[in-house]
Amino acid sequence: MQLPSYTASDSTTVDLVDRDEINREGRLPVFEQVTDILRRRIQAGRYGERLPSVREVAAGLRCSSSTVIKALRILQAEGLVSPRHGMAWTVVPREQRPHDAP
């Protein structure tokens, strides 16, 4: 899946995935927006095998750690991520994901 990008006036290509922001005035709850953002980033291969820490994701998206954890639990149920004891969350390799996983 090719994600949208554009070329800035200085010929720098900017990946629009980096422009994910939480819309606090929209109808979609923040945890669902965070889930969607993380899902898109995982599908784009942005994180590789290991996600940043919950604290780093929360700081980057300007939301609470508990919101990020709720989103990660949803992605875990979808088969996209897996928690590792004593480590950050990891991305489940595509070949190990359920067939109906996004």
HELIX and SHEET records of a PDB file:
HELIX    1   1 LEU A   16  ARG A   19  5                                   4    
HELIX    2   2 VAL A   30  GLN A   43  1                                  14    
HELIX    3   3 VAL A   54  LEU A   61  1                                   8    
HELIX    4   4 SER A   65  ALA A   77  1                                  13    
HELIX    5   5 ARG A   94  GLN A   96  5                                   3    
SHEET    1   A 2 SER A   5  THR A   7  0                                        
SHEET    2   A 2 THR A  13  ASP A  15 -1                                        
SHEET    1   B 2 VAL A  81  SER A  82  0                                        
SHEET    2   B 2 THR A  90  VAL A  91 -1                                        
END                                                                             
